[in-house]
Amino acid sequence: RSGVLPLPTGEGLRLFDAALASDAAVLAPVRLDTGALRGGEAPPVLRALAPAPAGRRAVQAATSAGSSASAHGPSLAERLAELSEGEGEKTVLDLVRAEVAAVLGHASDRTVRPEHAFQDLGFDSLTAVELRNRLNRTTGLRLPATLVFDHPTPVLLARHVFTEIAGAAEPALVDSLLADLDNVEQELVTKLAASEARDRILVKLQEVLLIAGGSGKTSDQEIPGTSGSDLESATDDEVFDLLGKEFGIS
């Protein structure tokens, strides 16, 4: 997979003799599979020995230039956001098993059982780092080199990766919600200052405040420091003050 093929003993000895007879400072007797070198799995220093054809280089350059385009589809985090927690964890586990199979050179991820320890599967420090690098590229995370040793089975590793992706998405979600609230505030102050729609929006905001108070409060329950009657009689300024304190934007 890395582009380096087995070297028969006889051929290796001949190359060793040739190296001894050479004046070159550094020689590497290696038998290469140039087709594999073009496949993308080999280290860059070896891939340089078999550069892609001109047509493929043009395609690669175009792909690199458009790497941020939507043609690549939604990210893993975006796809997981549309799934339930159970479905999301299964998706990440399938991803981990596929990457483990690729690192170990297995034809199918069916050989990678979720509960089997990585050590029993044949992992060492080098393959552990390779798996970490592949998962970093796939998930967009920055996972540590000790990943396999900290989470010693595919199922434990998948749970950790799922948690990390969810945690990385939370700040972006908070920023998005706060931006939406800023837009609501701006519209209420400007375009809807004297509109009947303003009252409908304020009622909805009151409902949001009740939910944000936590503990499953309903509209008949109280927000700390207020009562249902207080909200009904609250002025616009009082409602904005409540919103500001609740969401930390005052």
N, C-alpha and C positions, 0 to 999 in steps of 0.2 A: 504493500500500500504506500510505503514511503518512497518507492522507486528504486530501492536497493535490493538486488537479487542475490541468492546464494552463490558463493564462489567455490567451485570445485577445488579440491586440494592441489591437484596437478597444476591447474591454471594459477592458483594463488602462489605456489612456489616459483613458477616462472616469472610472475610479476615481481615477486620479492627479489629474485636475482637481477631482474632488469632495474629495479630501484637502486640496488647496491652499485650497479655499474653506471648509474646516471650521476651527472654533476648537479642536478636540480636539488634545491634545498628541501622542498617539501613535496612528497608524492603520496597519493592515496590510491591504493589498488582496489578499485570498486567496480563491480559489474552493475550497470544501470539499466533500468527499464524506462526508456524515454517516453513511452506512452503514459506511464504512471506519473512521471514528472510533470506532465502537462495537466494532470487531473486535479491539481489543487491541494492534494493531501501531503505532498512532499514538502520538506523545509524549503524556504525561499532560496537558500544558497545552492540547493540541488536543482530547483525549478529553473534557475537561471541557465543551467546547462542545456536545457531543452525549451527555449522560448516558444511561446504559442505562435502559430502562423499569423501572417499579417491580418487576415480577415478576422480571426478570433481576437487579436489585439484590439482591433477597432471596436468590436462588440464589447470587450471588457472595458475599454475607455468610456464608451457611451454609457455602460451600466454604472461605472463609478461616478460619472458626472451626474447621473440622474438618481443617485442612491437615495435622495430624500423625496423622490416623487411618489405619488400615491399608487403608482403601478405595482409597487412591491406589496401592496395590501396592508391590512392592519397589523400592528405589532402584536407580539404575544400578550403583552399586558392589556391591549385593547380587546383581544379575543377573549381573554379570561374574564374581563369585566362584564361580558355578556352571558357568562355561564354561572350556574349555581356553584357553591363552594365545592360540593362533591364532584361535579363535572370538571371544574377547574383543576382540582387535585389530580383527577384521572388524566387530564390532558397533559399536565406537567410530568406525571409519572411515565406516560407513553413517550414523551420527549426524552426524559432521562434514559429510559431503557434503549431507545433508538441510538442515542449518543454513546452509551456504554457499548452497545453492539458494534458500532462503527469503530470505536477505539480499539476494541479487542479483535476486530477483523471478522466478526461473525456475520453470516449471511442474513440472519433474521434476529429481531429483538426478542423472539419467543424463547431463545436460549437464556435470556437474562431474567431470572426470577426476582420479583421485587424484594423478597425477604432474604435473599442470599447475600452474604457479606462480600464486599468488594475484594477483600483479600482472598477469599475462596474462589472468586471469579478469575483471579490471576492478575489483579492490579498490583503495580509497584509505584514508586514515586514518580517515574516518568509518565506512565499512563494516567496517573492521577492528575498530573499537571495538564496533560493533553485533554482530559475530560473537562477539567475546569475551564480551559481556554475555549473549548467548543461551546460549553454552556454560557460562557460570558458573551460570545458572539451571538448566540441564539436568543438569549434573554435580555441583553443590554445591561446586565448587572455587572458588578465588580466583585466576584466571588474570590475567596482566599485560596491559596495553593493547597492548604490543608483540608479542603472541602471533603474529600473522600474519607479522610481519617476522622474528621469531626462528625460525619454523618455516614456511618459505615455500611449502609445498605441502600439500594436504589429507592425504596419506599421512604426511608428517612430523609434521604437527600432531596427527593421530590417535594416532600412536605416543607423542607427548609426553603427551597427555591420558590415554591408557591407563596410562602409567607413573606419572603424578601420582595417578590414582585408586587404583592398587595401593599406592603409597607411603602414601597417606592412610589406607588400610584396615589397614596393618600394625600401627600402635600399638594399635588397637582389638582386633585379634586377639591380640596379646601380653597385653594386660590381661585378656582373656577367659580365656586359658590359665592365667595366674597365679591368677586367681580360682578356676578349677577345681582347681588344685593346692592352694590354701588349703582348699577344701572337702574334698579327699581327706585332707589332714593332719588336719583337725578330726574327720572321721569315724573315722580310725584311732585317734586319741587317745581318743575317747569311746565311740561305739557298738561299734566293732570291736576294742576293746582285748584281748579274750580270745575271739576268734572264729577258726574255721578259714578263713573267707573272708578274713581279714587276710593270711594267708600267700599266698593266690592274688593278692591285690592287690599285695603286696610283690614277687612274682615279675614281675608286669606292670611295676611301676615300675622294676625292674632292667633289663628289656628297653628301656624308654623311655630310661633313662640310657645304655645302649649306643648307641642310635640318636642321642641328643643329643650323644654324643661326636664325631659326624661321621665323615667319611672312609669311610662305608659299613661300619662295624664290625659284625660279627656277634656272636652270643653266645659264640663261641669265641675272640674277640679281646679284648684288654685295654683297659680304661679307664685313662688315665694315672694312675699311682699305685696301681693295683689289679690283680688278676688274676682269672681265672674262679673259682679256688678261694677267693679272698678274698671274692668276692660270695656264694658259696654258704655260707660260714661266718660272714658278717657278721651282727652283731646288728641289732636294729631301730634302735637309736640310731645305729649306723654308717651304715645305709641312709638314715636321715633326714638325717644330716650330709652324705652324698654328694648327696642331692637338693637340699639347701640351697645347697651350693657350686655345683652345676651350673646351677641356675636363679636364683641370686642372691637367695634368700629366707631365708638363714640369718641 
